[in-house]
């Protein structure tokens, strides 16, 4: 069974940042904290940069309530996110069934040695130790990464087409960059589309510092800022393309198969600079 689509009899909105379909419901959630007068005046406001539309819409007096309302709205819904890597057909099938597991460095190195004959004798303990130290790779233990924009997966991040960043960095920092292309000999580019409950998505957007700390320092928690900036810019300049947003999530737990909506094969021709 996939992620539930109803809470207490109410359909859940899946917030897909690649579209604007979520904006009407966000606007409704903010009907008390962002007055209609502020929204009506925004199209004629003096705004030069994408980020300035939000500054023109939200004043300091209402900021705290706006953030509260957006956090509640996110938690009541779900977020569409994406993970990219190279997989065989069988691995893609199993991932769709079982979900994503966090990285186990020891298991991954063992898998690389057993799967790629060219790496079996190269990934010695000395090479691995040097790479782990030089590249600070030990910090990747027990992590799963995802991004909120499909478009950025196609044009801004390289692991969709090049494969696991950890694998490549292990070879590069271990002094064997010439072997990185060996990793591309296996599997094909796959875009994993996941639907994450809103509360879990917020936690994954704040992997190092809690929401309250980020909010106290910056006013806006992660994801709240990205959503509000996009919403305000659409009010200011309806229909204009939005800028790409480099916003990622870091999970420290497995993501079950119920969260996996699809595993899409992406051909190299899908690699785009203007996706």
PyMOL commands that set and color helices and strands:
alter all, ss='L'
color gray80, all
select helices_A, chain A and resi 23-29+36-42+52-57+60-75+89-98+105-115+117-120+125-134+137-140+150-155+159-162+165-173+177-185+198-204+211-218+224-236+257-259+268-270
alter helices_A, ss='H'
color red, helices_A
select strands_A, chain A and resi 6-7+10-11+14-15+78-87+99-100+144-147+188-197+248-251+255-256+260-265
alter strands_A, ss='S'
color yellow, strands_A
deselect
rebuild
show_as cartoon
